[in-house]
Amino acid sequence: MEMKELGRLIKERRKNLGLTQAYLAALSNTGIRFIIELEAGKPTVQVNKVLDVLNVLNLKVEIKVNE
């Protein structure tokens, strides 16, 4: 998955939950600029913050080995 796709999925989930970017930022203890960049697919976002956002949105990351 690329960051653009992850950002799109996060934005879609946020909107489905009726959350603003500012409210999601507050809930995930990040800044609104971070949420904006994350949803835009910026490739240099901090992974720990991404995981905090995913947790608030009740999303999980699954890692699989490609064989």
N, C-alpha and C positions, 0 to 999 in steps of 0.2 A: 504494500500500500504506500502511496506517495503522500506527502504532507498536504497537498491540495485536496486529495480525496478525504483524508482524515479531517481537515478543516471543514469541508462541506458537510460531512456526517455530524460533526459537533454542532455546527450552526443549525442544521436541520433538527437535531434532537433538542437543542436549546429552544428553538421556536415552537416545537411541538409541546414542550413543557410550559410554554408561555413566559419564559424568562427573558429579561433584557440582558444585553451584554454587561451592563453595569451591575445588575443583580448577580449574574453568574460570576463576575469578577469578585464581588464581595463574598459570595458563598464559598468560592474556591481559594480565597485569600491570595488573589492575584490582582493585577491592575487591569483596567479596561483596555489599555493599549495592548497588553498581552493577549487578551481575548480577541481583539480585532485582528492582530497579527496571526494568531492561531487559526482563526476561521478563514483567513486569507491564504493559509497554507505556507506561511513563512518557514523555511527549512531550518532556521537556527533557534527555534524556541527551546526553552529548558524542559527537559524530559520530566523532571520531578513536578513541575507546574502543570504539564500536560496531564500527568497521572492524577493530580489533584482535581483538575477540571473533569476528567472522565469519571472520577469517583462521585463528584457532585451530580453528574448527569446519569448516574447509575449505569455506566458503560464499563466494559472490561476489555482488557487487552489479552489476546491469546497468541502465543508464539508457537509456531510449528516449524519443524525442520523440513525443508524441501529436499526430497530424495530423488 
